[in-house]
Amino acid sequence: MARIDLNTPYEDFLRSQVKSGLFSSITAAAEHAIRVQMIEQEKLRVSSITAAIAKGEADISVGKTVSYSSKLMSEISQKGKEKSFAGISVKGDVKP
């Protein structure tokens, strides 16, 4: 079990949540806050995936595609490896 130290404004806020009866303890209030943050982070992750899928579908609908071939996949993989080993970001940069 982790132990955390909070600065005064955060501890005061959590205490007020307990005092008002929303939570049974400061730990319960903190766990709830963390859970809410985790849910929001997951929503953002899913949203970015959904946006990427929508972009891909839009590209496909206007004919912006590249035919699959094992040679193409090997070239993309090789470019990615080279950039990765060189410490260069490959996100969105590996293209045929």
C-alpha positions in Angstrom: 0.0 0.0 0.0 1.3 3.4 -1.0 1.5 6.4 1.3 1.2 9.9 -0.1 1.7 13.3 1.4 -0.6 16.0 0.2 -0.1 19.8 0.2 -2.6 21.7 2.4 -5.1 22.7 -0.2 -5.5 19.1 -1.5 -5.8 17.7 2.0 -8.3 20.4 3.0 -10.4 19.6 0.0 -10.4 15.9 0.7 -11.2 16.5 4.4 -14.2 18.7 3.3 -15.4 15.9 1.1 -15.3 13.5 4.0 -16.8 16.0 6.4 -19.7 16.6 4.0 -20.4 12.9 4.0 -19.5 12.2 0.4 -16.7 9.8 1.4 -16.0 7.7 4.5 -12.3 8.6 4.6 -9.6 10.7 2.9 -8.3 7.5 1.3 -11.7 6.8 -0.3 -11.9 10.4 -1.5 -8.4 10.2 -3.0 -9.1 6.9 -4.6 -12.3 8.3 -6.2 -10.3 11.3 -7.6 -7.7 8.9 -9.1 -10.4 6.7 -10.5 -12.0 9.7 -12.2 -8.6 10.7 -13.7 -8.0 7.1 -14.9 -11.5 7.1 -16.6 -10.8 10.5 -18.3 -7.4 9.2 -19.5 -9.0 6.1 -21.0 -11.7 8.3 -22.7 -8.9 10.3 -24.3 -7.1 7.2 -25.4 -10.2 5.8 -27.0 -11.0 9.2 -28.6 -7.6 9.3 -30.2 -8.0 5.8 -31.6 -11.5 6.7 -32.9 -10.0 9.8 -34.6 -7.3 7.8 -36.2 -9.8 5.3 -37.5 -12.0 8.1 -38.8 -9.0 9.6 -40.6 -8.1 6.3 -42.1 -11.7 5.7 -43.3 -11.8 9.2 -44.8 -8.5 8.5 -46.6 -9.9 5.2 -47.9 -13.2 6.9 -49.1 -11.2 9.3 -51.3 -9.0 6.7 -52.7 -5.9 7.6 -50.7 -4.6 4.1 -50.2 -1.5 2.1 -50.9 -1.8 -1.5 -52.0 -0.4 -4.0 -49.5 2.6 -6.0 -50.4 5.1 -7.9 -48.2 7.9 -5.8 -49.8 6.1 -2.6 -48.7 5.7 -3.9 -45.2 9.4 -4.8 -45.1 10.4 -1.3 -46.3 8.2 0.3 -43.7 9.6 -2.0 -41.0 13.2 -1.3 -42.0 12.6 2.5 -42.0 11.1 2.3 -38.5 13.9 0.2 -37.2 16.6 2.5 -38.6 14.9 5.6 -37.1 14.3 3.9 -33.8 17.9 2.8 -33.5 19.0 6.4 -34.4 16.7 7.7 -31.6 14.4 9.4 -34.1 10.7 9.4 -33.4 8.8 7.2 -35.9 5.2 8.0 -34.9 3.5 9.2 -38.0 6.7 9.3 -39.9 7.0 5.7 -41.3 5.5 5.9 -44.8 6.1 4.0 -48.0 
